[in-house]
Amino acid sequence: MKGKGWERWAAVLMVLPSIILIAIFVYGFISWTGYVSLTKWASTAPDYTFVGLANYQRILFGAGIETQRFYIDIRNFVGFTSLFLFSCIVLGFGLALLIDSRIRGESFFRSVFLLPFAISFIVTGVVWRWLLTPGTPELGSTGVNKLFEYIGLGFFKPRWFTDPTVFYIADNTALGGFLNQIGLSFVTNPNWGISVGTFSLVLAATWQLSGYVMALYLAGMRSIPHELREAARVDGANEYQIVRYIYIPLLTPITLSVVIILSSISLKLYDLSVSMTGVGPGFATDTLAFNMFETTFKATRFAQGAAIAVILLVLVSVLIIPYLRYSLRSETTQ
């Protein structure tokens, strides 16, 4: 018994430094950020005058540029995430199917598809900024637009992330009218839609993370018993039916994981945006994380920046906590 008791205490002492550091540098700083968001700190000099939820009210229900920028950021998040998830899942699943078919040079192609995932978002943003710079009438086209000219598509010269155009999907709708009637017109100020600049970010992010999604799907496909697929073929199923009725249902947990992981990445997106597009024209490519950084460290409105950070934490928790509960429940039932 003494030996077991000593082992238990030894295990506690081994993990105690990590527990203390996490308590201080994670949960302690989260608590500090929450406290700062309730104060009047709006300059380089700290001001801990308690103002309650005034900063949150200014962000969520105000009439200034802060509120409009916040909801534009939400609009950008919804548009970016929708396109980002769709393109990564479709492309990643397709690449996984290709490699799972035992093509020649499988190791080479798997490494090539995974390589972008090893690159930081900063590097990816810089490279894709060079590629998607549209050029000028005086200097001519550059990057991808130059390639379009070489292949005979010179008429197609998108402005990429420099284009302020937004494809509206909720402008002058019944929902917008209802929100205006109940006094929530600030919600419709961004005119919900997808900006052209968002497509540029989606293109770069998909290039970097589709290989990661491929790896997840490939691991799931390799775990499906070969006998199950052979039995389906014996019963007359073609390859499409095998994918539709065997692969997709059995890979649903992986798809859920992909959705949660990529959604949290897109919600916290900062480095790709800051290195590639910035806020864009009319905040067309702005993100919540970028908004929080500029509000805190450029405008030195520390309390308001802390409030945006807390809102960002809540939004991430809305995505992560249900997934963690689902994972724990699945492990318990198994």
C-alpha positions as CSV (number, residue, x, y, z in Angstrom):
1,M,0.0,0.0,0.0
2,K,2.9,2.4,0.8
3,G,4.3,1.7,-2.6
4,K,1.1,2.6,-4.3
5,G,0.6,5.7,-2.2
6,W,4.1,6.9,-3.1
7,E,3.5,6.3,-6.8
8,R,0.3,8.3,-6.6
9,W,2.0,11.3,-5.0
10,A,5.0,11.0,-7.4
11,A,2.5,11.2,-10.3
12,V,0.9,14.3,-8.8
13,L,4.2,16.0,-8.3
14,M,5.2,15.2,-11.9
15,V,2.2,17.0,-13.3
16,L,1.9,19.7,-10.7
17,P,4.3,22.2,-12.5
18,S,2.2,21.9,-15.7
19,I,-1.0,22.4,-13.7
20,I,0.4,25.5,-12.1
21,L,1.6,27.0,-15.3
22,I,-1.6,26.3,-17.2
23,A,-3.6,27.7,-14.3
24,I,-1.6,30.9,-14.4
25,F,-0.8,31.5,-18.1
26,V,-4.1,30.1,-19.5
27,Y,-7.0,30.4,-17.1
28,G,-5.4,33.2,-15.1
29,F,-4.9,35.3,-18.2
30,I,-8.4,34.5,-19.5
31,S,-9.8,35.7,-16.2
32,W,-7.6,38.9,-16.4
33,T,-8.8,39.5,-19.9
34,G,-12.4,39.1,-18.8
35,Y,-11.8,41.6,-15.9
36,V,-10.2,44.2,-18.2
37,S,-13.2,44.0,-20.6
38,L,-15.3,45.3,-17.7
39,T,-13.2,48.4,-17.1
40,K,-12.6,51.8,-18.7
41,W,-9.1,51.2,-19.9
42,A,-8.9,53.1,-23.2
43,S,-5.3,54.4,-23.4
44,T,-1.7,53.4,-22.7
45,A,-2.2,54.2,-19.0
46,P,-4.2,51.5,-17.2
47,D,-7.6,52.6,-16.0
48,Y,-9.5,49.9,-14.0
49,T,-12.6,52.0,-13.4
50,F,-15.4,49.4,-13.5
51,V,-18.0,50.1,-16.3
52,G,-19.7,46.7,-16.4
53,L,-20.9,45.5,-19.8
54,A,-20.5,49.0,-21.5
55,N,-17.7,47.7,-23.8
56,Y,-19.9,44.8,-24.9
57,Q,-22.8,47.1,-25.5
58,R,-20.7,49.4,-27.6
59,I,-19.5,46.5,-29.8
60,L,-22.8,44.6,-30.1
61,F,-25.5,47.3,-30.0
62,G,-23.7,50.6,-30.7
63,A,-24.2,53.0,-33.6
64,G,-20.5,53.6,-34.4
65,I,-17.9,52.1,-36.6
66,E,-17.0,49.5,-33.9
67,T,-20.3,47.8,-34.2
68,Q,-20.4,47.9,-38.0
69,R,-16.9,46.5,-38.2
70,F,-17.8,43.8,-35.7
71,Y,-20.7,42.6,-37.8
72,I,-18.8,42.8,-41.0
73,D,-16.2,40.5,-39.3
74,I,-19.0,38.1,-38.5
75,R,-20.2,38.3,-42.1
76,N,-16.7,37.6,-43.3
77,F,-16.4,34.7,-40.9
78,V,-19.6,33.1,-42.1
79,G,-18.7,33.5,-45.8
80,F,-15.1,32.4,-45.4
81,T,-16.0,29.4,-43.2
82,S,-18.7,28.2,-45.6
83,L,-16.5,28.3,-48.7
84,F,-13.4,27.1,-46.7
85,L,-15.2,24.0,-45.3
86,F,-16.8,23.1,-48.5
87,S,-13.6,23.3,-50.6
88,C,-11.4,21.6,-48.0
89,I,-13.8,18.7,-47.4
90,V,-14.4,18.1,-51.1
91,L,-10.8,18.4,-52.2
92,G,-9.4,16.5,-49.2
93,F,-11.9,13.7,-49.6
94,G,-11.1,13.5,-53.3
95,L,-7.4,13.4,-52.7
96,A,-7.9,10.7,-50.1
97,L,-9.9,8.6,-52.5
98,L,-7.2,9.0,-55.1
99,I,-4.4,7.9,-52.8
100,D,-6.5,5.1,-51.3
101,S,-6.8,3.6,-54.8
102,R,-3.1,2.5,-54.5
103,I,-1.8,4.7,-57.2
104,R,1.8,4.5,-58.2
105,G,4.1,6.9,-56.3
106,E,1.6,7.0,-53.4
107,S,4.2,8.1,-50.9
108,F,5.4,10.9,-53.2
109,F,1.9,12.3,-53.8
110,R,1.0,12.0,-50.1
111,S,4.1,14.0,-49.1
112,V,3.3,16.6,-51.8
113,F,-0.3,17.1,-50.7
114,L,0.8,17.4,-47.0
115,L,3.7,19.7,-47.6
116,P,1.7,23.0,-47.5
117,F,0.4,22.1,-44.1
118,A,4.0,22.3,-42.8
119,I,4.2,26.0,-43.9
120,S,3.1,28.7,-41.6
121,F,0.1,30.9,-42.5
122,I,2.4,33.9,-42.6
123,V,4.5,32.4,-45.4
124,T,1.4,31.2,-47.2
125,G,-0.1,34.7,-47.0
126,V,3.0,36.4,-48.4
127,V,3.3,33.9,-51.3
128,W,-0.3,34.1,-52.2
129,R,-0.3,37.9,-52.0
130,W,2.4,37.9,-54.7
131,L,0.4,35.4,-56.8
132,L,-2.9,37.2,-56.5
133,T,-1.6,40.8,-56.9
134,P,-3.7,41.9,-59.9
135,G,-1.2,44.4,-61.4
136,T,-2.0,47.8,-62.9
137,P,-2.9,49.1,-66.3
138,E,0.5,50.8,-66.6
139,L,2.6,47.8,-65.6
140,G,0.3,45.1,-66.9
141,S,-0.9,41.9,-65.2
142,T,1.1,40.0,-62.6
143,G,0.9,36.6,-60.8
144,V,-2.1,34.5,-61.6
145,N,-3.6,37.1,-63.9
146,K,-0.4,36.9,-66.0
147,L,-0.9,33.1,-66.3
148,F,-4.5,33.7,-67.5
149,E,-3.0,35.8,-70.3
150,Y,-0.6,33.1,-71.4
151,I,-3.4,30.5,-71.6
152,G,-5.7,32.8,-73.6
153,L,-7.9,34.0,-70.7
154,G,-6.6,37.6,-70.7
155,F,-10.2,38.9,-70.6
156,F,-10.5,37.3,-67.1
157,K,-8.6,39.6,-64.8
158,P,-10.1,39.5,-61.3
159,R,-8.9,42.1,-58.8
160,W,-8.7,39.4,-56.1
161,F,-8.3,40.8,-52.6
162,T,-8.2,44.4,-53.9
163,D,-11.9,44.2,-55.0
164,P,-14.3,45.7,-52.5
165,T,-17.3,44.1,-54.2
166,V,-19.7,42.1,-51.9
167,F,-22.2,39.6,-53.2
168,Y,-25.1,40.4,-51.0
169,I,-27.4,37.6,-49.9
170,A,-29.4,39.2,-47.2
171,D,-30.0,42.7,-48.5
172,N,-33.6,44.0,-48.5
173,T,-34.9,40.6,-47.4
174,A,-37.8,39.9,-45.2
175,L,-35.3,39.1,-42.4
176,G,-33.7,42.5,-42.8
177,G,-37.1,44.2,-42.6
178,F,-38.0,42.3,-39.5
179,L,-34.7,43.2,-37.8
180,N,-35.2,46.9,-38.7
181,Q,-38.8,46.9,-37.2
182,I,-37.6,45.5,-33.9
183,G,-34.8,47.9,-33.6
184,L,-31.9,45.7,-34.6
185,S,-31.0,47.5,-37.8
186,F,-27.3,47.4,-36.8
187,V,-27.3,43.7,-37.6
188,T,-28.1,44.4,-41.2
189,N,-25.6,47.2,-41.6
190,P,-23.0,44.9,-43.3
191,N,-25.6,43.6,-45.8
192,W,-24.8,39.9,-45.3
193,G,-22.9,38.4,-48.1
194,I,-19.5,37.2,-49.3
195,S,-16.9,39.7,-50.4
196,V,-14.6,39.1,-53.4
197,G,-11.6,39.4,-51.2
198,T,-12.8,36.4,-49.1
199,F,-12.4,34.2,-52.2
200,S,-8.7,35.1,-52.2
201,L,-8.3,34.0,-48.5
202,V,-10.3,30.9,-49.1
203,L,-8.0,29.9,-52.0
204,A,-4.8,30.3,-49.9
205,A,-6.3,28.6,-46.8
206,T,-7.6,25.7,-48.9
207,W,-4.2,25.2,-50.5
208,Q,-2.6,24.9,-47.1
209,L,-5.1,22.8,-45.2
210,S,-6.7,20.5,-47.8
211,G,-3.7,18.1,-47.5
212,Y,-4.4,17.9,-43.7
213,V,-8.0,17.0,-44.4
214,M,-6.8,14.5,-46.9
215,A,-4.6,12.8,-44.2
216,L,-7.5,12.6,-41.8
217,Y,-9.8,11.0,-44.4
218,L,-7.1,8.7,-45.7
219,A,-6.5,7.4,-42.1
220,G,-10.3,6.8,-41.8
221,M,-10.4,5.0,-45.2
222,R,-7.5,2.7,-44.3
223,S,-9.3,1.7,-41.1
224,I,-12.4,0.5,-43.0
225,P,-12.1,-3.3,-43.3
226,H,-11.2,-4.4,-46.8
227,E,-13.6,-7.3,-46.5
228,L,-16.5,-4.9,-46.2
229,R,-15.7,-3.3,-49.6
230,E,-15.1,-6.6,-51.3
231,A,-18.5,-7.9,-50.0
232,A,-20.2,-4.8,-51.5
233,R,-18.4,-5.4,-54.8
234,V,-19.5,-9.0,-54.8
235,D,-23.1,-7.8,-54.3
236,G,-22.8,-5.7,-57.4
237,A,-22.0,-2.3,-55.9
238,N,-20.0,0.0,-58.1
239,E,-17.3,2.4,-56.8
240,Y,-19.7,5.3,-56.5
241,Q,-22.1,3.2,-54.4
242,I,-19.2,2.1,-52.2
243,V,-18.2,5.7,-51.6
244,R,-21.9,6.8,-51.1
245,Y,-23.1,4.0,-48.8
246,I,-19.8,2.8,-47.1
247,Y,-17.2,5.5,-47.0
248,I,-19.3,8.6,-46.3
249,P,-21.4,7.1,-43.4
250,L,-18.4,5.5,-41.8
251,L,-16.3,8.6,-42.1
252,T,-19.0,10.9,-40.5
253,P,-17.0,11.2,-37.2
254,I,-14.0,12.4,-39.2
255,T,-16.1,14.9,-41.1
256,L,-17.4,16.2,-37.9
257,S,-13.9,16.6,-36.6
258,V,-12.8,18.4,-39.8
259,V,-15.8,20.8,-39.5
260,I,-14.9,21.6,-35.8
261,I,-11.2,22.0,-36.4
262,L,-11.4,24.1,-39.6
263,S,-14.2,26.3,-38.1
264,S,-12.1,27.1,-35.1
265,I,-9.2,27.9,-37.3
266,S,-11.3,30.2,-39.5
267,L,-12.8,31.9,-36.4
268,K,-9.3,32.7,-35.0
269,L,-7.8,33.6,-38.4
270,Y,-5.2,36.3,-38.1
271,D,-1.8,35.5,-39.6
272,L,-3.1,34.7,-43.1
273,S,-5.2,37.8,-43.2
274,V,-2.5,40.2,-41.8
275,S,0.2,38.9,-44.2
276,M,-2.0,38.6,-47.3
277,T,-4.7,41.2,-47.4
278,G,-5.0,43.2,-44.2
279,V,-8.5,44.5,-43.5
280,G,-9.1,45.0,-47.2
281,P,-11.2,47.7,-48.8
282,G,-14.2,48.4,-46.6
283,F,-13.1,45.7,-44.2
284,A,-13.8,43.2,-46.9
285,T,-11.2,40.7,-45.6
286,D,-11.1,41.8,-41.9
287,T,-11.4,39.1,-39.2
288,L,-12.4,39.2,-35.5
289,A,-8.8,38.4,-34.4
290,F,-7.4,41.2,-36.6
291,N,-10.1,43.5,-35.2
292,M,-9.1,42.6,-31.7
293,F,-5.4,43.2,-32.3
294,E,-5.9,46.6,-33.9
295,T,-8.4,47.7,-31.3
296,T,-6.0,46.7,-28.5
297,F,-2.5,47.5,-29.7
298,K,-3.0,50.2,-32.4
299,A,-6.0,52.1,-31.0
300,T,-4.9,51.3,-27.4
301,R,-8.5,50.6,-26.4
302,F,-7.5,47.8,-24.2
303,A,-10.9,47.2,-22.5
304,Q,-12.7,47.1,-25.8
305,G,-10.1,44.8,-27.3
306,A,-10.5,42.5,-24.3
307,A,-14.2,42.5,-24.8
308,I,-13.7,41.4,-28.5
309,A,-11.3,38.7,-27.2
310,V,-13.9,37.4,-24.7
311,I,-16.6,37.3,-27.5
312,L,-14.1,35.4,-29.7
313,L,-13.5,32.9,-26.8
314,V,-17.2,32.4,-26.4
315,L,-17.7,31.8,-30.1
316,V,-14.8,29.2,-30.1
317,S,-16.3,27.5,-27.0
318,V,-19.7,27.2,-28.8
319,L,-17.9,25.2,-31.5
320,I,-15.5,23.2,-29.2
321,I,-17.5,22.3,-26.1
322,P,-20.3,20.4,-27.9
323,Y,-17.7,18.5,-29.9
324,L,-15.8,17.6,-26.7
325,R,-19.0,16.4,-25.1
326,Y,-19.8,14.3,-28.2
327,S,-16.3,12.8,-28.1
328,L,-16.5,11.9,-24.4
329,R,-20.0,10.4,-24.9
330,S,-18.8,8.3,-27.8
331,E,-15.8,7.0,-25.8
332,T,-18.1,6.2,-22.9
333,T,-20.5,4.2,-25.0
334,Q,-17.6,2.3,-26.6
